[in-house]
Amino acid sequence: MQITYINNDGAGFADRIEIEDGITIQQLFTQRLPHGSPADYLIRVNRQPTTSDYVLQPGDRVSMTPTKIEGATALDSVFLTLSPVPKERLWEPVRGSTVCTSRES
């Protein structure tokens, strides 16, 4: 059977891959990322979080996105995931350029 597989750890392109019937998402992870740990990835099927025992179906879309970025510190990860940016600190382009300034004066 065929599924669409996006490995965001690699090039990020989607591939149609052939897998055996009855394979679980855990088995696919182990096949595709044998040295990875599922705890370090956001694993989704059809854009939804899934369980490790989910049995893949023909046409499913699977993405495996690393949650740990090389070079980032633990403090960076906590800050980025727990601290929403206040509206007064949002960024906007200046005169159509790619350089941005804060809304603060």
C-alpha positions as CSV (number, residue, x, y, z in Angstrom):
1,M,0.0,0.0,0.0
2,Q,1.1,3.6,-0.5
3,I,1.3,6.5,1.9
4,T,2.7,10.0,1.7
5,Y,5.7,10.5,3.9
6,I,7.3,13.8,4.9
7,N,10.6,13.6,6.8
8,N,11.2,17.1,8.0
9,D,14.6,16.0,9.4
10,G,15.8,15.5,5.8
11,A,15.0,17.7,2.8
12,G,11.4,18.2,3.8
13,F,9.9,16.9,0.6
14,A,7.0,14.5,0.5
15,D,7.5,11.1,-1.0
16,R,5.0,8.4,-1.8
17,I,6.3,5.3,-0.3
18,E,5.3,1.7,-0.4
19,I,4.8,0.0,2.9
20,E,3.4,-3.4,4.0
21,D,-0.2,-3.7,5.1
22,G,-0.7,-3.6,8.9
23,I,2.4,-1.6,9.7
24,T,2.0,0.8,12.8
25,I,3.4,4.3,13.0
26,Q,6.0,3.0,15.5
27,Q,7.2,0.4,13.1
28,L,7.5,3.0,10.3
29,F,9.4,5.4,12.6
30,T,11.8,2.6,13.5
31,Q,12.3,1.8,9.8
32,R,12.8,5.4,8.6
33,L,14.7,6.9,11.6
34,P,16.4,3.9,13.2
35,H,18.8,6.1,15.3
36,G,16.1,8.6,16.3
37,S,13.9,8.7,19.5
38,P,10.2,9.2,19.0
39,A,10.3,11.6,22.0
40,D,12.4,14.0,19.9
41,Y,9.8,14.2,17.0
42,L,6.3,15.5,16.5
43,I,4.7,12.6,14.6
44,R,1.4,13.2,12.8
45,V,-0.9,11.3,10.5
46,N,-3.2,13.3,8.3
47,R,-2.1,16.4,10.2
48,Q,-3.2,15.1,13.6
49,P,-1.1,13.8,16.5
50,T,-1.2,10.0,16.7
51,T,-0.5,7.1,18.9
52,S,2.4,4.6,18.4
53,D,0.0,1.7,17.8
54,Y,-2.0,3.5,15.0
55,V,-2.1,1.1,12.0
56,L,-1.4,3.0,8.8
57,Q,-4.1,3.1,6.1
58,P,-3.7,3.5,2.3
59,G,-3.4,7.2,1.4
60,D,-2.4,8.4,4.9
61,R,-0.1,11.4,5.1
62,V,2.7,10.9,7.7
63,S,5.0,13.7,8.9
64,M,7.9,13.3,11.4
65,T,9.2,16.7,12.5
66,P,12.1,17.0,14.9
67,T,11.3,19.0,18.1
68,K,14.9,19.5,19.1
69,I,16.9,21.8,16.9
70,E,20.7,21.3,16.8
71,G,22.5,24.2,18.5
72,A,19.4,25.3,20.5
73,T,19.7,25.3,24.2
74,A,17.0,23.9,26.6
75,L,16.3,27.5,27.7
76,D,15.6,28.5,24.0
77,S,13.1,25.7,23.7
78,V,11.3,26.6,26.9
79,F,11.2,30.3,25.9
80,L,9.9,29.6,22.4
81,T,7.2,27.2,23.4
82,L,6.0,28.8,26.6
83,S,6.2,32.5,26.0
84,P,3.7,34.0,23.5
85,V,4.8,37.3,22.0
86,P,2.8,40.3,23.4
87,K,0.9,42.2,20.7
88,E,3.0,45.3,21.4
89,R,6.2,43.4,20.5
90,L,5.0,42.1,17.1
91,W,7.1,42.9,14.1
92,E,6.2,44.5,10.9
93,P,8.1,45.3,7.7
94,V,9.5,48.8,7.2
95,R,8.6,50.4,3.8
96,G,8.3,47.0,2.1
97,S,11.8,45.8,3.1
98,T,12.7,42.5,4.7
99,V,14.2,44.4,7.6
100,C,11.7,44.7,10.5
101,T,11.3,47.0,13.4
102,S,9.2,46.8,16.5
103,R,5.9,48.6,16.9
104,E,7.3,50.2,20.0
105,S,8.5,53.7,19.6
